[in-house]
């Protein structure tokens, strides 16, 4: 499981029956919703929000040598995606905090379409 106490950037993998996926975690990312965790999924080249209770037991840290290999291979894509994600989250947060509530914002939840394409397995 992931050691959350070390801070900074963490390199690991999600081990599942469908195969292992290299992931990167970073304390600079905004906090995810309660019970969720953001990880950079190297296969998707995207930061994905996972259910922490499901994914945490499947997370395994990479060795220092493996982490160096992952850094060499994915660091450029990771940095670009991280910056874009933080920028998008900041814009969304600012828009939400400055937005006036209108009648359209008060639609019942069942009228909203909620999509969650996370692979939490």
PEVEN-V70621 format. One record per residue. N is the residue number from 1. SS is DSSP state (h for helix, s for strand, l for the rest). PSI is psi in degrees with one decimal (NA if undefined). D_FIRST is the distance of its C-alpha to the first C-alpha in Angstrom with 2 decimals. Layout:
BEGIN
n = {N/N}
ss = {SS/SS}
psi = {PSI/PSI}
d_first = {D_FIRST/D_FIRST}
END
This chain:
BEGIN
n = {1/2/3/4/5/6/7/8/9/10/11/12/13/14/15/16/17/18/19/20/21/22/23/24/25/26/27/28/29/30/31/32/33/34/35/36/37/38/39/40/41/42/43/44/45/46/47/48/49/50/51/52/53/54/55/56/57/58/59/60/61/62/63/64/65/66/67/68/69/70/71/72/73/74/75/76/77/78/79/80/81/82/83/84/85/86/87/88/89/90/91/92/93/94/95/96/97/98/99/100/101/102/103/104/105/106/107/108/109/110/111/112/113/114/115/116/117/118/119/120/121}
ss = {l/l/l/h/h/h/l/l/s/s/s/s/s/s/s/s/l/l/s/s/s/s/s/s/s/s/l/l/l/l/l/l/l/l/l/s/s/s/s/s/s/l/l/l/l/s/s/s/s/s/s/h/h/h/h/h/h/h/s/s/s/l/l/h/h/h/h/h/h/h/h/h/h/h/h/h/h/h/h/h/h/h/h/h/h/h/h/h/h/h/h/h/h/h/h/h/h/h/l/l/l/l/h/h/h/h/l/l/h/h/h/l/l/l/l/l/l/l/l/l/l}
psi = {159.4/133.3/104.3/-8.7/-11.8/-16.5/177.4/-144.3/136.0/134.1/127.9/-163.3/151.0/120.2/120.3/172.9/-22.0/-0.3/173.6/142.4/126.8/132.2/156.9/135.4/148.1/131.1/-15.0/-15.7/147.9/154.9/139.2/171.8/158.5/130.5/7.9/162.8/138.8/130.2/140.5/117.4/112.7/-28.1/-35.2/-13.9/49.3/154.2/122.6/140.4/118.4/156.7/115.3/-38.1/-32.1/-44.2/-31.5/-43.8/-17.0/-2.8/132.3/131.0/146.0/154.1/164.8/-40.8/-44.7/-40.5/-39.7/-38.6/-41.5/-43.1/-46.8/-38.3/-39.1/-5.1/-41.6/-49.3/-40.3/-46.9/-42.7/-47.8/-41.5/-47.0/-43.6/-40.8/-46.8/-42.7/-45.6/-41.6/-39.1/-43.5/-44.8/-41.3/-42.5/-43.4/-40.4/-40.8/-21.8/-2.7/135.9/144.2/128.4/173.7/-33.9/-27.5/-11.5/21.4/146.8/150.1/-37.7/-15.7/-15.1/147.8/119.1/123.8/136.6/101.8/22.1/142.5/91.3/-0.9/NA}
d_first = {0.00/3.78/6.51/9.10/11.82/12.84/14.59/16.29/15.02/11.58/11.66/9.25/9.70/9.46/10.34/13.04/16.40/18.16/16.56/13.95/14.23/13.77/12.74/13.42/12.74/15.52/16.60/20.11/19.54/21.11/19.16/18.49/20.05/18.79/15.81/15.28/13.44/15.16/13.85/16.38/16.59/18.47/20.20/21.65/22.24/21.40/19.17/18.01/17.21/14.60/14.28/11.21/11.32/11.47/9.19/6.01/5.55/6.65/4.85/5.15/7.08/10.75/13.14/15.75/18.27/16.32/15.56/19.31/20.26/18.32/19.98/23.31/23.07/21.65/22.32/25.70/24.70/21.60/23.94/26.55/24.27/22.66/26.20/27.51/24.76/25.32/29.07/28.92/26.89/29.37/32.29/31.04/30.48/33.93/35.59/34.20/35.32/38.77/39.52/42.31/41.75/44.10/45.05/42.95/39.80/40.55/40.28/38.71/35.08/36.21/38.29/35.32/33.50/29.73/27.75/24.02/23.24/19.45/17.89/15.15/14.86}
END
